[in-house]
Amino acid sequence: MPLYDCMLLLKPRVPLADAMVLIQKIGKHVYRRNGVLTDVKKFGMVHLGYGIKKLDGRYYQGQMMQMTMMAPPSLNNELHYLNKEDRLLRWLLIKHRDFSFGDDLASKGDFMHELSNFKSRLFQDKNSDDDTNEDDDDDYEYQVDQIEENK
């Protein structure tokens, strides 16, 4: 089962108890699908870049929470009942990929080889071979002209 993050943006005035009821509801749904809830984080109040319009007004801030879980891939289709949840402003399900960050990435031998190849390709001009050939041809013609003039 893949690892997912479910990001929840709740309305600013939702009490913590109501937020926990919502998380418990999502957690039970995951457990019924033989999934595992691995982590819950609360980021607190966040200011939004734009207002989110709902039936009871426009919101410019919200409470951000994150749930990390292992669940079957069909979970995304099954969580659409959250669209009708009046305590939520937005929700997003993010699937973790097999990415390496930081020291894990640098410890791999292939990484350094790829990096050196990238550097060499970065500074190599695509047209440099063509330009040098054209320049060489011009130099040859110039030398021939000089030799003919000297005769």
Protein Blocks (a to p, Z undefined) as FASTA:
>chain_A
ZZddddddddfklcfklmmmmmmmmmmmmmmnopacfbdcdebjaddfbdcddfkbccfb
dcdddddddddfklmmmmmmmmmpmkbmbdcddddddddehjlmmmpmklmmmmmmmmmm
mmpcfklmmmmmmmmmmmmmmmmmmmmmmZZ
